[in-house]
Amino acid sequence: MWATVSSRADRWAIPLWAGFAALNTVLMWVLPGAETIPFHLIWISLALVYGVRPWPLPATFAVCACVAVVTGIPLFRHAHSQVIALEETAEIPLMSTLFLVMVWHVRRRTAAVAEARLAASRERVAHEMTERFVRIATHELRTPLTVARGYAEMLQVDTSDPELAADVGVVVEELGKLSRITGRLAALAWAHQDTSDDARTLDIGALLRQVARRWAPVANGAIHVEAVPITVAGDEERLETALDCLVENAVLHGRAPILLRAEHDAATVVIEVEDNGAGIPSGRATELLHGVVSPASSGSGLGLMIVRGIVETHGGGIALVPSPSGGLKVVITLPGILRYATTSATTQAGS
């Protein structure tokens, strides 16, 4: 609706200006001595109408020259009649130059906006192509990997040769890694999708306890939760996936116990996943969040990229900081607290 109204205004801008300029030109002739007021109104209105609807450069020069001539004739006539001083005719080249400078700035801004839109369009197309490639690749890889792993596990069970069984075990392990990477690639593409349609109210404290219970057997029960019941708006499935990735990283690369904590202030929910592992070297936090894996790293780096994508689609942020114990603490901040509970709870999963 607004676009339609704006388009109509653009179409009527030039005719309305032409009528306004013609009226002020007449006033310049009939008001000797006061002609500078309609003179400046003509040039000001010309600048305004050009800002609303820029013209091609040849038409711009032609209009500028025409206005200079039409407004200049009465000025020279009144100067010749000694109604005004001859110096006042200097307004003609000055206003023409000022208008052309404005035209130069408008054209530069228009070109910059067009370039920015083109860059944004290219980035969007590249992002869509990347997502499409990831979806197709993960879909096509999942079935053959599952089949290959199934046959390898059968060979491992059926063979009576210990050396062959060990070799097949290596194949099974590597196929398992490929399957996990494939699943994380699919999650990475899914993590960056808009969450607004799936958002609902959920209790972050309950979600942390749910994640802790699921991972308790893997962590030998050494996973703790410290959280108040905080109600926020979000996609529960995606936030649970993000927490799963963080706990999995803590289990694989950290040392027990693992602590899940949730707090809040006036406008922010803070979720922390802390382990007692070796931590990360200084300066590696940004690289890890962007999936840059060092040659000495044993992981793919996809887990933290998935977490970052999910958190950012919820309007939040993520940071990696050293924990007091020397391990790694992942701090997630989420906006949009709806209501708080004043009681706190500290639970140990599996207890």
C-alpha positions as CSV (number, residue, x, y, z in Angstrom):
1,M,0.0,0.0,0.0
2,W,2.8,2.4,1.0
3,A,4.7,1.5,-2.2
4,T,1.7,2.4,-4.3
5,V,1.2,5.8,-2.6
6,S,4.9,6.5,-3.0
7,S,4.9,5.6,-6.7
8,R,1.9,8.0,-7.3
9,A,3.7,10.8,-5.4
10,D,6.8,10.2,-7.6
11,R,4.7,10.5,-10.8
12,W,3.1,13.7,-9.7
13,A,6.3,15.3,-8.3
14,I,7.6,16.7,-11.6
15,P,4.3,18.2,-12.8
16,L,3.6,19.7,-9.4
17,W,7.1,21.2,-9.4
18,A,6.7,22.6,-12.9
19,G,3.5,24.4,-11.9
20,F,5.1,25.7,-8.7
21,A,8.1,26.9,-10.6
22,A,5.9,28.6,-13.2
23,L,4.0,30.4,-10.5
24,N,7.1,31.7,-8.9
25,T,8.6,32.7,-12.2
26,V,5.5,34.9,-12.8
27,L,6.0,36.4,-9.3
28,M,9.6,37.3,-10.1
29,W,8.3,39.4,-13.0
30,V,5.4,41.1,-11.1
31,L,7.3,41.7,-7.8
32,P,10.4,43.7,-8.8
33,G,12.6,44.2,-5.8
34,A,11.2,41.1,-4.1
35,E,12.0,38.6,-6.8
36,T,14.8,36.9,-4.8
37,I,12.2,35.1,-2.7
38,P,10.4,33.3,-5.6
39,F,13.9,32.8,-7.2
40,H,15.2,30.8,-4.3
41,L,11.9,28.9,-3.9
42,I,12.3,27.7,-7.5
43,W,15.8,26.4,-6.9
44,I,14.9,24.9,-3.5
45,S,11.9,23.1,-5.0
46,L,14.1,21.8,-7.9
47,A,16.5,20.3,-5.4
48,L,13.6,18.6,-3.5
49,V,12.0,17.1,-6.6
50,Y,15.3,15.8,-7.8
51,G,15.8,14.2,-4.4
52,V,12.4,12.5,-4.7
53,R,12.9,11.3,-8.3
54,P,16.4,11.7,-9.8
55,W,16.6,12.1,-13.6
56,P,19.2,10.9,-16.1
57,L,22.3,13.1,-16.2
58,P,21.6,14.8,-19.6
59,A,18.1,15.7,-18.5
60,T,19.5,17.1,-15.2
61,F,21.9,19.4,-17.0
62,A,19.1,20.5,-19.4
63,V,16.7,21.3,-16.6
64,C,19.4,23.1,-14.6
65,A,20.3,25.3,-17.7
66,C,16.6,25.9,-18.4
67,V,15.9,27.0,-14.8
68,A,19.0,29.2,-14.8
69,V,17.8,31.0,-18.0
70,V,14.2,31.3,-16.9
71,T,15.1,32.7,-13.5
72,G,18.0,34.8,-14.8
73,I,16.1,36.8,-17.4
74,P,13.9,38.7,-14.8
75,L,16.9,39.2,-12.6
76,F,18.9,40.8,-15.4
77,R,15.8,42.8,-16.5
78,H,15.4,44.2,-13.0
79,A,19.1,44.9,-12.7
80,H,19.1,46.7,-16.0
81,S,16.1,48.8,-14.8
82,Q,18.2,49.5,-11.6
83,V,15.5,48.0,-9.4
84,I,18.1,45.6,-7.9
85,A,21.9,45.8,-7.9
86,L,23.8,44.0,-10.7
87,E,25.6,41.9,-8.1
88,E,22.4,40.1,-7.2
89,T,22.6,38.3,-10.6
90,A,25.5,36.4,-9.2
91,E,22.9,34.2,-7.5
92,I,22.3,32.5,-10.9
93,P,25.6,30.7,-11.3
94,L,25.9,30.2,-7.5
95,M,22.5,28.4,-7.3
96,S,23.3,26.4,-10.4
97,T,26.6,25.2,-9.0
98,L,25.0,24.4,-5.6
99,F,22.3,22.3,-7.4
100,L,24.9,20.4,-9.4
101,V,26.9,19.7,-6.3
102,M,23.7,18.3,-4.7
103,V,23.2,16.2,-7.9
104,W,26.7,14.8,-7.5
105,H,26.1,13.7,-3.9
106,V,22.7,12.2,-4.8
107,R,24.2,10.2,-7.6
108,R,27.0,9.0,-5.4
109,R,24.6,7.9,-2.7
110,T,22.4,6.1,-5.3
111,A,25.4,4.2,-6.7
112,A,26.5,3.2,-3.2
113,V,23.0,2.0,-2.3
114,A,22.8,0.0,-5.5
115,E,26.2,-1.6,-4.9
116,A,25.2,-2.5,-1.3
117,R,22.0,-4.1,-2.5
118,L,23.9,-6.1,-5.2
119,A,26.4,-7.3,-2.6
120,A,23.6,-8.3,-0.2
121,S,21.8,-10.1,-3.1
122,R,25.0,-12.0,-4.0
123,E,25.6,-12.9,-0.3
124,R,22.1,-14.2,0.0
125,V,22.4,-16.3,-3.2
126,A,25.7,-17.7,-2.0
127,H,24.2,-18.5,1.4
128,E,21.2,-20.2,-0.2
129,M,23.5,-22.3,-2.5
130,T,25.6,-23.3,0.5
131,E,22.6,-24.4,2.5
132,R,21.2,-26.3,-0.5
133,F,24.6,-28.0,-1.0
134,V,24.8,-29.0,2.7
135,R,21.2,-30.4,2.7
136,I,21.8,-32.4,-0.5
137,A,25.2,-33.7,0.5
138,T,24.1,-34.8,4.0
139,H,21.0,-36.5,2.5
140,E,23.0,-38.3,-0.1
141,L,25.8,-39.4,2.3
142,R,23.6,-40.5,5.2
143,T,22.2,-43.7,3.5
144,P,25.5,-45.1,2.1
145,L,27.3,-44.4,5.4
146,T,24.7,-46.2,7.3
147,V,24.8,-49.2,5.0
148,A,28.6,-49.3,5.0
149,R,28.8,-49.1,8.8
150,G,26.2,-51.9,9.1
151,Y,28.2,-54.3,6.9
152,A,31.4,-53.4,8.6
153,E,29.9,-54.1,12.0
154,M,28.6,-57.5,10.7
155,L,32.2,-58.3,9.5
156,Q,33.6,-57.3,12.9
157,V,31.2,-59.6,14.7
158,D,31.5,-62.6,12.3
159,T,35.2,-62.7,11.8
160,S,37.3,-65.0,14.0
161,D,40.6,-63.3,13.0
162,P,41.5,-60.9,15.9
163,E,43.7,-58.8,13.6
164,L,41.0,-58.5,10.9
165,A,38.5,-57.6,13.7
166,A,40.7,-54.8,14.9
167,D,41.1,-53.5,11.3
168,V,37.4,-53.6,10.8
169,G,36.9,-51.9,14.1
170,V,38.9,-48.9,12.8
171,V,36.6,-48.8,9.8
172,V,33.5,-48.8,12.0
173,E,35.0,-46.1,14.1
174,E,35.8,-43.9,11.2
175,L,32.4,-44.5,9.6
176,G,30.9,-43.5,12.9
177,K,32.8,-40.2,12.8
178,L,31.7,-39.5,9.3
179,S,28.1,-40.2,10.3
180,R,28.4,-37.7,13.2
181,I,29.9,-35.1,10.9
182,T,27.1,-35.6,8.4
183,G,24.5,-35.1,11.1
184,R,26.2,-32.0,12.3
185,L,26.4,-30.5,8.8
186,A,22.6,-31.0,8.6
187,A,22.2,-29.4,12.0
188,L,24.4,-26.5,10.9
189,A,22.2,-25.7,7.9
190,W,19.1,-26.1,10.1
191,A,20.6,-23.9,12.9
192,H,20.6,-20.7,10.8
193,Q,17.0,-20.9,9.8
194,D,14.5,-18.3,11.2
195,T,13.1,-19.4,14.5
196,S,10.2,-17.0,14.7
197,D,7.6,-19.5,13.5
198,D,8.7,-22.1,16.1
199,A,9.2,-19.9,19.1
200,R,7.2,-20.5,22.2
201,T,7.6,-20.0,25.9
202,L,9.9,-22.5,27.7
203,D,11.6,-22.9,31.0
204,I,15.4,-22.7,30.6
205,G,16.0,-24.3,34.0
206,A,13.8,-27.3,33.1
207,L,15.6,-27.6,29.8
208,L,19.0,-27.7,31.4
209,R,17.8,-30.5,33.8
210,Q,16.4,-32.4,30.9
211,V,19.7,-32.2,29.0
212,A,21.7,-33.2,32.2
213,R,19.5,-36.3,32.7
214,R,20.1,-37.4,29.2
215,W,23.9,-37.0,29.3
216,A,24.3,-38.2,32.9
217,P,25.2,-41.8,32.0
218,V,27.8,-40.7,29.5
219,A,29.3,-38.3,32.1
220,N,29.2,-40.9,34.8
221,G,26.6,-38.8,36.7
222,A,29.1,-36.0,37.2
223,I,26.9,-33.3,35.6
224,H,25.3,-30.6,37.7
225,V,22.6,-28.0,37.2
226,E,22.3,-24.7,38.9
227,A,19.3,-22.8,37.6
228,V,16.3,-20.8,38.6
229,P,13.1,-21.4,36.6
230,I,13.4,-18.7,33.9
231,T,10.7,-18.5,31.2
232,V,11.9,-17.2,27.8
233,A,10.7,-17.2,24.2
234,G,12.5,-19.6,21.9
235,D,12.6,-22.8,19.9
236,E,13.0,-25.6,22.5
237,E,14.3,-28.2,20.0
238,R,17.1,-25.9,18.7
239,L,18.1,-24.7,22.1
240,E,18.3,-28.3,23.2
241,T,20.4,-29.1,20.2
242,A,22.8,-26.3,21.1
243,L,23.1,-27.5,24.7
244,D,23.7,-31.1,23.5
245,C,26.6,-29.9,21.4
246,L,28.1,-28.0,24.3
247,V,27.7,-30.9,26.7
248,E,29.1,-33.4,24.1
249,N,32.2,-31.2,23.7
250,A,32.6,-31.0,27.4
251,V,32.4,-34.8,27.7
252,L,34.8,-35.4,24.9
253,H,37.4,-32.7,25.6
254,G,36.8,-31.8,29.3
255,R,37.0,-33.4,32.7
256,A,34.2,-34.0,35.1
257,P,32.3,-32.5,36.7
258,I,30.3,-30.5,34.1
259,L,28.3,-27.6,35.3
260,L,25.1,-26.2,33.6
261,R,24.1,-22.9,35.0
262,A,21.3,-20.4,34.1
263,E,20.9,-16.9,35.6
264,H,19.1,-13.7,34.6
265,D,19.3,-10.0,35.0
266,A,16.8,-7.2,34.1
267,A,16.8,-8.0,30.3
268,T,19.1,-11.0,29.6
269,V,19.2,-14.8,30.3
270,V,22.7,-16.1,30.8
271,I,23.4,-19.8,30.2
272,E,26.8,-21.3,31.1
273,V,28.3,-24.7,30.3
274,E,31.5,-25.2,32.3
275,D,34.0,-28.1,32.4
276,N,37.2,-28.8,34.1
277,G,39.3,-29.7,31.1
278,A,42.4,-28.1,29.7
279,G,40.6,-25.0,28.4
280,I,41.6,-23.3,25.2
281,P,44.7,-21.3,24.2
282,S,44.5,-17.5,24.3
283,G,43.1,-16.1,21.1
284,R,41.5,-19.3,19.9
285,A,37.9,-18.5,21.0
286,T,37.0,-16.5,17.9
287,E,38.5,-19.1,15.6
288,L,36.6,-21.9,17.3
289,L,33.3,-20.1,17.0
290,H,33.9,-19.6,13.3
291,G,34.8,-23.3,12.7
292,V,38.6,-22.7,12.3
293,V,40.2,-25.9,13.5
294,S,43.9,-26.1,14.2
295,P,45.9,-29.0,12.9
296,A,46.4,-30.4,16.4
297,S,42.6,-30.3,17.1
298,S,40.8,-33.6,17.3
299,G,37.4,-32.2,16.5
300,S,35.7,-30.8,13.4
301,G,34.6,-27.5,15.0
302,L,31.1,-27.9,13.7
303,G,29.6,-28.2,17.2
304,L,30.4,-24.6,18.2
305,M,29.3,-23.3,14.8
306,I,25.9,-25.0,15.3
307,V,25.6,-23.5,18.7
308,R,26.6,-20.0,17.4
309,G,24.0,-20.2,14.6
310,I,21.2,-21.3,16.9
311,V,22.0,-18.6,19.5
312,E,22.3,-15.8,16.9
313,T,18.9,-16.8,15.3
314,H,17.5,-16.3,18.8
315,G,19.0,-12.8,18.9
316,G,21.7,-13.8,21.4
317,G,25.4,-14.1,21.7
318,I,28.1,-16.6,22.7
319,A,31.5,-16.3,24.2
320,L,34.2,-18.8,25.3
321,V,36.0,-17.8,28.5
322,P,38.4,-19.7,30.9
323,S,36.6,-21.2,33.9
324,P,37.9,-20.7,37.4
325,S,39.0,-24.3,37.5
326,G,41.1,-23.8,34.4
327,G,38.7,-25.5,32.0
328,L,36.4,-23.9,29.4
329,K,33.2,-22.0,30.1
330,V,30.8,-21.3,27.3
331,V,28.6,-18.3,28.0
332,I,25.3,-17.9,26.1
333,T,23.2,-14.7,26.4
334,L,19.6,-14.7,25.3
335,P,17.2,-11.7,25.2
336,G,13.5,-11.7,25.8
337,I,12.8,-12.7,29.4
338,L,9.1,-12.9,29.9
339,R,8.9,-13.6,33.6
340,Y,11.1,-14.8,36.5
341,A,10.9,-17.1,39.4
342,T,12.6,-16.2,42.7
343,T,13.4,-19.7,43.9
344,S,16.6,-21.4,42.9
345,A,17.4,-25.0,42.5
346,T,20.6,-27.0,42.4
347,T,20.2,-30.6,41.2
348,Q,22.6,-33.4,40.2
349,A,21.5,-35.4,37.2
350,G,20.9,-39.0,37.9
351,S,20.6,-38.5,41.6
